[in-house]
């Protein structure tokens, strides 16, 4: 078992867009706009730890130092095609029971609006949590209908997403979008 200092107790969301002639520098620019380029990011899967507190980006950035190893759920999409829509989103579903874990989900897409991408990532997180909680739902129904079922069950208390979208640079430069859920001790 890891020491408690490695167990995430806080979470903040952030997003950004980067544009550059080199793909890697476009990604770096997106991370910089998101405020997390100075961190050593370790991508993790999709579990929101029990009792994790959601804090603001500003509060979260005050708690990190350059070079710090930091766990993230990261969504990224990039393109060098002029005007191609790219989107990246991280969804959240938090249970009513604070002692139960929740879910984070990442989704990256091409040709979707920010709203559609965000709804999809939120739906993914909520559906994963609902299935672990034993909430019956038809996965083929529209998310708005399922959202009502989830909320009416009283077992999923909160869902949300953070999404970044952009159109590919008109001159063919690399355009990268990122969305992240950053987990902190």
C-alpha positions as CSV (number, residue, x, y, z in Angstrom):
1,X,0.0,0.0,0.0
2,X,1.2,3.5,-0.8
3,X,1.8,6.0,1.9
4,X,-1.1,8.4,2.6
5,X,0.8,11.2,0.9
6,X,0.2,9.4,-2.4
7,X,-3.5,8.9,-1.8
8,X,-5.4,11.6,-3.7
9,X,-7.7,13.7,-1.5
10,X,-8.3,16.6,-3.8
11,X,-9.2,17.1,-7.5
12,X,-9.2,20.1,-9.8
13,X,-10.1,20.4,-13.4
14,X,-8.3,22.4,-16.1
15,X,-8.1,22.7,-19.9
16,X,-6.1,24.4,-22.6
17,X,-5.3,24.8,-26.3
18,X,-1.9,25.0,-27.9
19,X,-0.9,25.9,-31.5
20,X,2.6,25.4,-33.0
21,X,4.3,24.0,-36.1
22,X,5.6,21.1,-34.1
23,X,3.1,18.6,-32.6
24,X,5.0,18.2,-29.3
25,X,5.3,22.0,-28.8
26,X,1.6,22.3,-29.5
27,X,0.9,19.8,-26.7
28,X,3.3,21.7,-24.4
29,X,1.4,24.9,-25.2
30,X,-2.0,23.3,-24.4
31,X,-0.5,22.1,-21.0
32,X,0.8,25.6,-20.4
33,X,-2.6,27.2,-21.0
34,X,-4.0,24.6,-18.6
35,X,-1.4,25.6,-16.0
36,X,0.1,22.2,-15.7
37,X,3.1,22.2,-18.1
38,X,5.6,22.5,-15.2
39,X,4.5,19.2,-13.7
40,X,5.5,15.6,-14.3
41,X,2.2,14.2,-15.3
42,X,1.3,10.5,-14.7
43,X,-1.8,9.4,-16.5
44,X,-4.1,7.2,-14.4
45,X,-7.4,5.5,-15.0
46,X,-10.8,6.6,-14.0
47,X,-11.4,6.3,-10.3
48,X,-12.4,9.3,-8.1
49,X,-11.2,8.3,-4.6
50,X,-13.7,8.2,-1.8
51,X,-14.0,11.5,0.0
52,X,-12.0,13.4,-2.6
53,X,-12.8,17.1,-2.5
54,X,-13.2,19.1,-5.7
55,X,-11.3,22.3,-5.5
56,X,-10.9,25.2,-8.0
57,X,-8.1,25.3,-10.5
58,X,-6.6,28.3,-8.7
59,X,-6.5,26.5,-5.4
60,X,-5.1,23.4,-6.9
61,X,-2.3,25.2,-8.7
62,X,-1.2,26.7,-5.4
63,X,-0.6,23.2,-4.0
64,X,1.8,22.0,-6.7
65,X,5.5,22.8,-7.4
66,X,7.6,22.6,-10.6
67,X,8.7,19.1,-11.3
68,X,6.2,17.5,-8.9
69,X,4.9,14.0,-10.0
70,X,1.2,14.5,-10.4
71,X,-1.5,12.1,-11.2
72,X,-4.0,13.1,-13.9
73,X,-6.9,11.8,-15.9
74,X,-6.0,13.5,-19.2
75,X,-7.9,13.8,-22.5
76,X,-6.0,15.1,-25.6
77,X,-6.8,15.6,-29.3
78,X,-4.7,17.2,-31.9
79,X,-4.8,18.0,-35.6
80,X,-2.8,19.7,-38.3
81,X,-5.8,19.8,-40.7
82,X,-7.1,23.4,-41.2
83,X,-10.5,24.0,-39.6
84,X,-10.9,20.4,-38.3
85,X,-12.8,20.4,-35.0
86,X,-11.0,18.7,-32.1
87,X,-12.3,18.3,-28.6
88,X,-11.1,16.7,-25.3
89,X,-13.2,16.2,-22.2
90,X,-13.0,14.7,-18.7
91,X,-16.3,13.7,-17.1
92,X,-17.0,13.2,-13.4
93,X,-19.7,11.2,-11.6
94,X,-19.6,11.4,-7.8
95,X,-21.7,9.1,-5.6
96,X,-24.0,10.3,-2.8
97,X,-22.1,8.0,-0.4
98,X,-18.9,9.9,0.2
99,X,-17.2,6.6,1.3
100,X,-17.8,5.1,-2.1
101,X,-15.5,5.8,-5.1
102,X,-16.7,7.7,-8.1
103,X,-15.6,7.8,-11.7
104,X,-13.7,10.1,-14.0
105,X,-13.7,9.5,-17.8
106,X,-11.8,10.9,-20.7
107,X,-13.1,11.4,-24.2
108,X,-11.3,12.9,-27.2
109,X,-13.0,13.4,-30.5
110,X,-12.9,14.9,-34.0
111,X,-15.8,16.7,-35.5
112,X,-17.8,17.0,-32.3
113,X,-18.9,20.2,-30.6
114,X,-17.6,20.9,-27.1
115,X,-21.1,20.3,-25.7
116,X,-21.4,16.9,-27.4
117,X,-18.0,15.8,-26.3
118,X,-18.6,17.0,-22.7
119,X,-22.0,15.3,-22.5
120,X,-20.4,12.1,-23.8
121,X,-17.6,12.1,-21.2
122,X,-20.1,12.9,-18.4
123,X,-22.4,10.1,-19.6
124,X,-19.4,7.7,-19.6
125,X,-18.6,8.5,-16.0
126,X,-22.2,8.4,-14.8
127,X,-22.8,5.1,-16.6
128,X,-19.7,3.5,-15.1
129,X,-20.7,4.6,-11.6
130,X,-24.3,3.5,-12.1
131,X,-23.3,0.0,-13.1
132,X,-21.1,-0.4,-10.0
133,X,-23.9,0.9,-7.8
134,X,-26.4,-1.6,-9.4
135,X,-28.7,1.1,-10.8
136,X,-30.8,-0.4,-13.6
137,X,-30.8,1.7,-16.8
138,X,-31.1,1.1,-20.6
139,X,-27.7,2.1,-22.1
140,X,-29.5,2.8,-25.4
141,X,-31.7,5.6,-24.1
142,X,-30.6,9.2,-24.4
143,X,-28.3,10.5,-21.7
144,X,-30.8,13.1,-20.5
145,X,-33.3,10.3,-19.7
146,X,-30.6,8.2,-18.0
147,X,-29.4,11.3,-16.0
148,X,-32.9,11.5,-14.5
149,X,-32.8,7.8,-13.6
150,X,-29.4,8.3,-12.0
151,X,-30.5,11.4,-10.0
152,X,-33.8,9.9,-9.0
153,X,-32.0,6.8,-7.6
154,X,-30.4,9.2,-5.0
155,X,-27.1,7.3,-5.3
156,X,-25.4,9.6,-7.9
157,X,-25.2,13.1,-6.5
158,X,-23.2,15.0,-9.0
159,X,-22.0,14.8,-12.6
160,X,-20.1,17.4,-14.6
161,X,-17.4,17.7,-17.3
162,X,-14.7,20.0,-18.4
163,X,-14.1,20.3,-22.2
164,X,-11.8,22.1,-24.5
165,X,-12.5,22.3,-28.2
166,X,-10.8,24.2,-31.1
167,X,-10.7,24.3,-34.8
168,X,-7.5,23.3,-36.5
169,X,-5.2,26.3,-37.3
170,X,-6.1,27.7,-40.7
171,X,-2.5,27.6,-41.8
172,X,-2.0,23.9,-40.9
173,X,-0.1,24.4,-37.7
174,X,-0.6,21.7,-35.0
175,X,-3.6,22.4,-32.8
176,X,-3.8,20.5,-29.5
177,X,-6.6,20.5,-27.0
178,X,-6.3,19.0,-23.5
179,X,-8.7,18.6,-20.6
180,X,-7.5,17.2,-17.3
181,X,-8.7,16.1,-13.8
182,X,-5.7,16.6,-11.6
183,X,-5.5,14.5,-8.4
184,X,-3.6,15.8,-5.4
185,X,-2.7,14.3,-2.0
